[in-house]
Amino acid sequence: MKKYSVAVVPGDGIGKEVVPEAVRVLDAISELHGGLKFDYSWYPYSCDYYIEHGKMMDDDGLERLQNHDTIFLGAVGNPNLVADHVSLWGLLLPIRREFEQVINVRPAKLIKGLKSPLRESGDFDFVVVRENSEGEYSEIGGRIHRGEDEIAIQNNVFTRKGTERVMEYAFQYAKRHGRHVTGATKSNGIVHSMPFWDEVFKETSQKYPDYQTELIHIDALAAFFVTKPHMFDVIVASNLFGDILTDLGAAIMGSIGIAPAANINLNGKYPSMFEPVHGSAPDIYGQGIANPIGQIWTGKMMLDHLGERELGEKLLEIIEDVLADGIKTPDIGGKCNTKDVSNEIVNRIKQLS
């Protein structure tokens, strides 16, 4: 029997509602397999934890999380309790950086049973591969002076190693996703880092002569996501550009509540982390109406990462069938609550066995 150790961090807000439901789904799909089992360890790291302990996680929190095969995260943040920069830099970003989760992968597709807000979306199905460790989100910079002479400096950092790494991952991913790779750039306005990005993209593309490639400026690319998203297969983007594009990708699917994400460690030294794109949504927490699809689809990405791709595809198929039958939460036009949706997915998985 294959047994995987999973660190579960529900986090804040609706994360505490949707994570347990997604775990129920993962257990059901593992039972369907018969030779697969998840061993969960639950961690309370969150803004509530910060209020009680003055920190987002234990002093040895990273050591504890490191002992697992994967991390299954809900949502981080509650600005009513803790400033966003404190919660983010106290939990999510340390995990990504200390565990060398250098690649972020976020798919977007026209899901059966959902209507895109786009009038003519076409049958889109693409993935954004985002550099996850440097770029515009580097910590280098600072502020000097005060008053009218105050200066804030934020330095973008693009290393050849990090840039080549994300390009290579995107091209390899395209082997099973259409062999068309788009690079997100802004080299007509950002005069140092983006021309460098373009150069590495072109160098990498030369190793894949059978692939279609193009570089598109980020402003035009955002417009194309809205006007013709069906033209894309794999998009490779810097940290900031990838972050923005993937929220837009979630929006054109119909709701940010359904979008999944994976933070990938490539060297095998540390666990990868799986989290939905949506935030903690404190405005609806406790109402029981949070959409669990984003967290469950994130579980599908975890299955893929663990080599259980067939089970992952079966889970996504069941998710789409449930939505197509009208079993939806209010954010996507339904009348069901969180448990209604997850219960139906679990029931259909059990029917297969």
SULDA-V952086 format. One record per residue. PSI is psi in whole degrees, -180 to 180 (none if undefined). OMEGA is omega in whole degrees, -180 to 180 (NA if undefined). NEAR is the number of other C-alpha atoms within 8 Angstrom. Layout:
BEGIN
psi->PSI omega->OMEGA near->NEAR
psi->PSI omega->OMEGA near->NEAR
END
This chain:
BEGIN
psi->135 omega->174 near->6
psi->129 omega->-178 near->6
psi->126 omega->-178 near->8
psi->134 omega->177 near->10
psi->123 omega->-176 near->11
psi->123 omega->172 near->13
psi->120 omega->-178 near->14
psi->121 omega->179 near->11
psi->91 omega->-179 near->12
psi->-34 omega->176 near->16
psi->-130 omega->-171 near->15
psi->163 omega->171 near->15
psi->-133 omega->-175 near->15
psi->-12 omega->173 near->15
psi->-36 omega->-180 near->14
psi->-15 omega->179 near->11
psi->-42 omega->-173 near->14
psi->-28 omega->-179 near->14
psi->-48 omega->178 near->13
psi->-34 omega->179 near->9
psi->-41 omega->179 near->12
psi->-36 omega->177 near->13
psi->-39 omega->176 near->8
psi->-41 omega->179 near->9
psi->-44 omega->179 near->12
psi->-39 omega->178 near->10
psi->-41 omega->-180 near->10
psi->-42 omega->-179 near->11
psi->-32 omega->178 near->11
psi->-35 omega->177 near->12
psi->-33 omega->177 near->10
psi->-38 omega->-180 near->10
psi->-41 omega->179 near->8
psi->-36 omega->-178 near->7
psi->25 omega->-176 near->8
psi->135 omega->179 near->10
psi->139 omega->175 near->11
psi->132 omega->177 near->10
psi->110 omega->-172 near->8
psi->141 omega->167 near->8
psi->125 omega->-174 near->8
psi->135 omega->-179 near->7
psi->134 omega->-174 near->8
psi->15 omega->-174 near->9
psi->126 omega->-171 near->14
psi->-179 omega->175 near->14
psi->-34 omega->174 near->15
psi->-41 omega->178 near->9
psi->-39 omega->179 near->13
psi->-43 omega->180 near->13
psi->-36 omega->-178 near->10
psi->-36 omega->-170 near->6
psi->-8 omega->-179 near->7
psi->16 omega->179 near->7
psi->156 omega->-175 near->9
psi->-22 omega->177 near->13
psi->170 omega->179 near->13
psi->157 omega->175 near->7
psi->-33 omega->178 near->5
psi->24 omega->-177 near->7
psi->-43 omega->180 near->8
psi->-38 omega->177 near->9
psi->-41 omega->180 near->7
psi->-46 omega->-178 near->8
psi->-32 omega->-177 near->9
psi->-23 omega->-176 near->10
psi->5 omega->-178 near->6
psi->162 omega->178 near->12
psi->-38 omega->179 near->12
psi->166 omega->175 near->13
psi->130 omega->180 near->14
psi->105 omega->-171 near->13
psi->144 omega->177 near->14
psi->-90 omega->-180 near->17
psi->149 omega->-180 near->15
psi->129 omega->173 near->16
psi->135 omega->170 near->15
psi->89 omega->-174 near->14
psi->-15 omega->176 near->7
psi->-20 omega->-179 near->5
psi->-44 omega->-173 near->8
psi->135 omega->178 near->12
psi->142 omega->-175 near->9
psi->-39 omega->-178 near->9
psi->-27 omega->177 near->6
psi->-47 omega->-178 near->8
psi->-40 omega->-179 near->16
psi->-48 omega->-177 near->11
psi->-7 omega->178 near->9
psi->-14 omega->-176 near->11
psi->-65 omega->-172 near->13
psi->-52 omega->-176 near->10
psi->-38 omega->174 near->9
psi->-38 omega->178 near->10
psi->-49 omega->-179 near->10
psi->-43 omega->-172 near->14
psi->-46 omega->-179 near->10
psi->-31 omega->-180 near->8
psi->13 omega->174 near->13
psi->45 omega->177 near->10
psi->80 omega->-165 near->17
psi->-10 omega->-179 near->15
psi->135 omega->173 near->14
psi->129 omega->-177 near->13
psi->127 omega->-180 near->12
psi->112 omega->178 near->12
psi->159 omega->172 near->13
psi->132 omega->180 near->13
psi->161 omega->175 near->9
psi->104 omega->-175 near->11
psi->134 omega->176 near->8
psi->131 omega->-180 near->8
psi->-8 omega->177 near->11
psi->147 omega->177 near->11
psi->122 omega->177 near->8
psi->145 omega->176 near->10
psi->-11 omega->177 near->8
psi->139 omega->-179 near->8
psi->-43 omega->179 near->5
psi->89 omega->-175 near->6
psi->-24 omega->-170 near->12
psi->177 omega->-179 near->7
psi->77 omega->-174 near->7
psi->148 omega->179 near->12
psi->96 omega->-177 near->11
psi->171 omega->178 near->13
psi->140 omega->175 near->11
psi->123 omega->175 near->14
psi->114 omega->-172 near->16
psi->132 omega->172 near->15
psi->132 omega->-164 near->17
psi->10 omega->-171 near->12
psi->-12 omega->-175 near->14
psi->-127 omega->177 near->12
psi->-135 omega->-175 near->12
psi->-14 omega->-178 near->11
psi->24 omega->177 near->9
psi->158 omega->-179 near->11
psi->4 omega->-174 near->6
psi->127 omega->-179 near->7
psi->-167 omega->179 near->8
psi->-175 omega->180 near->7
psi->141 omega->176 near->8
psi->156 omega->-179 near->7
psi->174 omega->177 near->7
psi->167 omega->180 near->7
psi->-147 omega->-174 near->5
psi->-15 omega->178 near->4
psi->8 omega->-178 near->6
psi->140 omega->-179 near->9
psi->132 omega->174 near->8
psi->129 omega->-178 near->8
psi->129 omega->176 near->7
psi->117 omega->-177 near->10
psi->130 omega->171 near->9
psi->137 omega->180 near->11
psi->117 omega->178 near->9
psi->107 omega->177 near->10
psi->153 omega->177 near->6
psi->-41 omega->-180 near->7
psi->-50 omega->-178 near->6
psi->-38 omega->-179 near->12
psi->-45 omega->178 near->12
psi->-38 omega->-178 near->11
psi->-46 omega->-178 near->8
psi->-34 omega->176 near->14
psi->-46 omega->-179 near->12
psi->-42 omega->179 near->9
psi->-42 omega->-179 near->9
psi->-43 omega->-180 near->13
psi->-38 omega->177 near->12
psi->-40 omega->178 near->8
psi->-36 omega->-178 near->9
psi->-15 omega->177 near->13
psi->-34 omega->-180 near->8
psi->15 omega->-177 near->7
psi->43 omega->168 near->10
psi->-15 omega->178 near->8
psi->33 omega->174 near->13
psi->121 omega->-176 near->12
psi->128 omega->178 near->16
psi->132 omega->175 near->13
psi->129 omega->178 near->13
psi->125 omega->-175 near->14
psi->175 omega->170 near->12
psi->48 omega->-174 near->10
psi->-8 omega->175 near->12
psi->-4 omega->-179 near->6
psi->-31 omega->179 near->5
psi->107 omega->-158 near->9
psi->-11 omega->-179 near->8
psi->-59 omega->-174 near->7
psi->-38 omega->-176 near->11
psi->-39 omega->171 near->11
psi->-37 omega->175 near->10
psi->-47 omega->177 near->8
psi->-46 omega->180 near->11
psi->-42 omega->-180 near->12
psi->-45 omega->-180 near->8
psi->-37 omega->177 near->12
psi->-47 omega->-179 near->11
psi->-39 omega->178 near->8
psi->-44 omega->-180 near->8
psi->-41 omega->-178 near->11
psi->-26 omega->179 near->11
psi->-23 omega->177 near->7
psi->-8 omega->-178 near->6
psi->69 omega->-173 near->8
psi->-19 omega->-180 near->7
psi->-1 omega->-178 near->5
psi->149 omega->170 near->9
psi->133 omega->-179 near->8
psi->154 omega->173 near->9
psi->150 omega->173 near->7
psi->130 omega->-179 near->9
psi->133 omega->178 near->11
psi->143 omega->-169 near->11
psi->-34 omega->180 near->10
psi->-43 omega->177 near->6
psi->-37 omega->-180 near->8
psi->-42 omega->177 near->10
psi->-40 omega->178 near->10
psi->-41 omega->180 near->8
psi->-30 omega->175 near->9
psi->-31 omega->-178 near->11
psi->-38 omega->-174 near->10
psi->-32 omega->-180 near->9
psi->65 omega->-178 near->10
psi->-20 omega->-178 near->11
psi->-9 omega->-178 near->11
psi->-8 omega->-172 near->6
psi->150 omega->172 near->12
psi->-67 omega->178 near->15
psi->128 omega->176 near->17
psi->130 omega->176 near->14
psi->132 omega->-171 near->16
psi->156 omega->175 near->14
psi->175 omega->-174 near->12
psi->-52 omega->-179 near->14
psi->-48 omega->-178 near->10
psi->-41 omega->179 near->11
psi->-37 omega->179 near->14
psi->-47 omega->-178 near->9
psi->-45 omega->-178 near->8
psi->-37 omega->-176 near->10
psi->-30 omega->172 near->12
psi->-38 omega->176 near->10
psi->-39 omega->176 near->10
psi->-41 omega->177 near->11
psi->-41 omega->-178 near->15
psi->-40 omega->-178 near->10
psi->-15 omega->172 near->12
psi->-26 omega->180 near->15
psi->-21 omega->178 near->11
psi->137 omega->175 near->11
psi->-16 omega->-179 near->12
psi->-9 omega->-178 near->14
psi->-4 omega->-171 near->15
psi->133 omega->179 near->18
psi->170 omega->177 near->15
psi->154 omega->176 near->14
psi->134 omega->173 near->14
psi->112 omega->-167 near->15
psi->128 omega->168 near->12
psi->128 omega->-174 near->14
psi->-25 omega->-172 near->8
psi->-5 omega->177 near->5
psi->3 omega->-180 near->6
psi->-28 omega->-173 near->6
psi->162 omega->178 near->10
psi->151 omega->169 near->13
psi->163 omega->-176 near->13
psi->140 omega->-176 near->13
psi->126 omega->-175 near->16
psi->145 omega->175 near->14
psi->163 omega->-179 near->17
psi->-33 omega->-175 near->13
psi->158 omega->177 near->11
psi->-162 omega->-175 near->8
psi->-12 omega->175 near->14
psi->60 omega->-178 near->9
psi->-20 omega->-179 near->8
psi->-24 omega->180 near->4
psi->1 omega->-179 near->10
psi->136 omega->178 near->12
psi->-7 omega->-180 near->7
psi->-11 omega->178 near->6
psi->18 omega->-176 near->10
psi->6 omega->-179 near->10
psi->141 omega->-180 near->14
psi->120 omega->-179 near->13
psi->-3 omega->-173 near->15
psi->-41 omega->180 near->10
psi->-43 omega->-180 near->15
psi->-38 omega->-179 near->16
psi->-42 omega->177 near->12
psi->-35 omega->174 near->14
psi->-38 omega->174 near->15
psi->-36 omega->176 near->12
psi->-42 omega->178 near->13
psi->-34 omega->177 near->13
psi->-41 omega->176 near->11
psi->-45 omega->178 near->12
psi->-46 omega->-178 near->12
psi->-34 omega->-179 near->8
psi->3 omega->178 near->7
psi->5 omega->-180 near->6
psi->55 omega->-174 near->9
psi->-37 omega->-180 near->10
psi->-42 omega->177 near->7
psi->-39 omega->179 near->12
psi->-44 omega->179 near->12
psi->-38 omega->178 near->9
psi->-40 omega->179 near->8
psi->-44 omega->180 near->12
psi->-37 omega->177 near->10
psi->-42 omega->179 near->8
psi->-41 omega->177 near->11
psi->-47 omega->-178 near->10
psi->-40 omega->179 near->11
psi->-40 omega->179 near->10
psi->-45 omega->179 near->14
psi->-40 omega->-180 near->12
psi->-27 omega->178 near->10
psi->8 omega->173 near->7
psi->12 omega->-180 near->8
psi->94 omega->-171 near->13
psi->155 omega->173 near->14
psi->165 omega->-174 near->15
psi->-29 omega->-177 near->10
psi->-20 omega->178 near->8
psi->29 omega->172 near->9
psi->13 omega->-180 near->7
psi->-177 omega->-180 near->10
psi->9 omega->-177 near->8
psi->159 omega->175 near->11
psi->-179 omega->-176 near->13
psi->-49 omega->-177 near->14
psi->-33 omega->177 near->8
psi->-45 omega->-177 near->9
psi->-49 omega->-178 near->14
psi->-37 omega->178 near->12
psi->-42 omega->-178 near->8
psi->-40 omega->178 near->10
psi->-45 omega->178 near->12
psi->-44 omega->-179 near->11
psi->-40 omega->-179 near->8
psi->-32 omega->175 near->9
psi->-44 omega->-179 near->13
psi->-33 omega->177 near->9
psi->-31 omega->-180 near->6
psi->-29 omega->-178 near->6
psi->none omega->NA near->5
END
